[in-house]
Every structure is written in C-alpha cells, then in structure tokens.
C-alpha cells in the first residue's frame, strides 16, 4: 500500500464544493497523465503545497477577459492511498517502461484516429484504463508546469519542476481532505 499527501490548488468556491461533494475529474486525452483529479506531490520538489498555491493563482487569470476569474484561492491537502500494483509511477524506470509498452500496444489505434497530438501520455493511459489492460488507479510523473511568473515572462523549460499525480477515482483513493491554505489572489500575485 502506498500513501502520500496531494495538494490541489483551486478557487475558494471550488474548494468548498470539493469538500461538500468531492472532486470533479479532469477528462480528456490531452490531460497530462490521463483522466482524473490532479495533485502536486512530493518528489523533485519538497514544496508541493506551495506549488498548488502558485497553480491556483496562475489559473485564476483569464487571458480573454484580462482579469482574474476568482479573487480567493485555496489549497486542499488530500491523503491518497493506492495499492502498489495500481500505481503507475512514471518517475521510475519501470513506470516509463510500462508507458513505452502501452505506446507500442496502441500505436495502430493512435494512427487510426487520424489526428495529431502534441503529447500522447494521457491518451495512452486513458486507452489502457478503458481497455482494462492495467489496474491503474493513480499515475504520477515529473513535469514542467508554468506558474504565473513563467507565463508572464514567456519562459519554457524542458526540465521538470514538479511531481504531479492524477487519481482516477477520488471516492476510492482519497481517504481524507482538508484545507491547507487560503488567500487573496491580489495580495499573492504582486
């Protein structure tokens, strides 16, 4: 059994809804590592709670409206529990080997979609879950994620700056939620 803390950055209003009724899944083949609820976790950064806060602040900004969608952010700390055989760990050589196997397995299926994808990690993981090839419940990996500073300055890096995970079924794998921190976007963004 693997147990760890995940930090989810969002608006204060969304956090209240999550605590009342649970998380809403991010769905789509363009998701980082498949469908699920996303969290910052300890890994290449020792401050996943801070990264979740920075994510919530960055996500508040609406490029079209040129203003923040919400004024208050919240970081929820969730305790995640998963059997070792249901965790796809893309931070390990074995996990990357599994992903490479899945890519080979679904190569024809991907080409038949007749669509170009910028990244196929999430697509391939979604295929594996839908077809029941692996008992995947949680996926984790190291990624480069842009926060507000990087977005404003237009920085792009290939070097990962965080470890994230996605939980496919929060009712099964999240055993505890509580508010870690809250704040005002205006005070934090300056």
N, C-alpha and C positions, 0 to 999 in steps of 0.2 A: 504494500500500500504506500502510495506517495501522497504526502500532504504538504501544501505550501500556501502562502498568502498571495493573493492577487489584488491589484489596485486598479480600480476603474474610475476614470475621470469623466465627469459629465456635468450637466447643469444641475442646479439645486432642485429644480422642479422635477427633472427626470429621476434624480436620486430618491426623492420622496416616493415616486411611482414604483421604482425598483424595490424599495424597502416594503411597500404595501403589497406588491403583486409579483415580484421577481423581475428578472432581466428580460429584455426583448433581444432576440437573436439578430445579429448582422447576417444577412443572407445574400449570397451571390458568388458566382465563380470568379469574381475579381477580388474577393476578400483575401487578405494576406495569406492565411493558412486555413482557409475553409470557413464554412458556416459556423457561427457560434457567438459567444459573448467574449469580448476581448479584454485582457488584463495585462498590465505591466507586472512583471515578477522579478525577483532577484535573479541575477545571472551576471551578465557583463557589466551591469550597473548595480551598485549596492543601494540605490535610492529609487526604487520603483514607485513609491508613493509620491515623490516629488515629480517624477516623470508623468504620472497620471494627472497631477495638478497642471503641469505645463501643457499636456494634451487637452485638458478641459478648457484651458484659457485659449489655446490656439483654435480649437474647434468652435469657440463662441463666435469668431469672426465670420461674417457673411461677405464674401467678395463682391457679390452683385449689389447688395443693398448698401455696402460700405459702412456697416455698423455691426455691433455685436448682437447676436440672436438672443443672448441672455446676459444678465448682469451678475448673477451669482453662480459660482462653480461649487462642485462638491467632489470629493474623492471618497469612494466606498472601498473599504477593505473587506475582502471576502476570503474565507478559508475554503480552499479547493482540495478535494480528496479524490484520488483515482487509483485503481489497481495498476500495478506496474505494466501489465501486459496490455492495458488500454491507453497508455500514454505514448504518443509518437513524439519522441524527443529529437528535434532537428538540430539541436546543439551538439549532438553526438555523432560519431562516425556511423554507428549502427542505424540511427534515425535517418541520416542522409542516404544511406544505402537502401533503406526501405522506400524512401521517396523516389530514388532513381529507379528502383524496381517498378514502382507504380507508374512512373512516366513511360517506361518501356511497355508495360502492360496496356496502357491506354493510348499509346501513340497513334494507332489507327483510328480510334474513336475521336481523338482530338482533331486529326486531319479531316475526318468526315464532317466535322462541324463547319468546315469551310469558313473559318473566322480566325483572324489573327488576334492573339492575346499578347499583351506586354509581358505578363508573368503567368505561369500556369500552376504554381504551387497550390493555390486554393482550389482551382478547378480539379486537379488530380486528386487531392484529398477528398473533395466532395464526391467524386466518382467512386473512390474506394469505400467511402461510408455508405453511399446509396446502394452499392452492389454487395455490401457486406463482406468485402474481401478481408478487412482487418477490423477488429473490435475497437476502433478508435473512439475515445470519449474526450480526450484532451490532447491538444497539439501545442508544442512550444518551439520557439525558434528565436534566433538573434537577427535583428533587423535594424536598419537605419530609418528612423522616423523623424520627420521635420516638426519642430515645435515653432512657436511664433517667431522667434529670432531668426531661425533658418529660413522660414517662409518669407519674412520681410526682406532679408538680405539676399534671398535667392540662392542660398547655399545648397548644394547637393553633394552628398558623400556616398561612397560605397562601403565605408567602414561602419559596421553596426554600432549603434549607441545604446541599444536596449534589448532586453529579452522580454518577449510577449508570449502569451498563451491564449488559446481560444478554448472555451468549454462548450461542447456541443449540446449538452443538456443540463442547464443550470439546476433544474429540480433534482437531478441525480447526483451531481458532482460538487455542488456548492452547499456546504453544511452550515455556513454562518456568514452574515453580512452585518456590517455596522459602518457608520460614518466616521471616516478618518479625519477629514478636514473640510472646511468650507471657507469661502471668502468672496470678496467682490472683485470682479474682473478688472475694473478700472484701477483699483489700488494695486493689483498684481501685475498688470501689463506695463506699467510705467517703469 
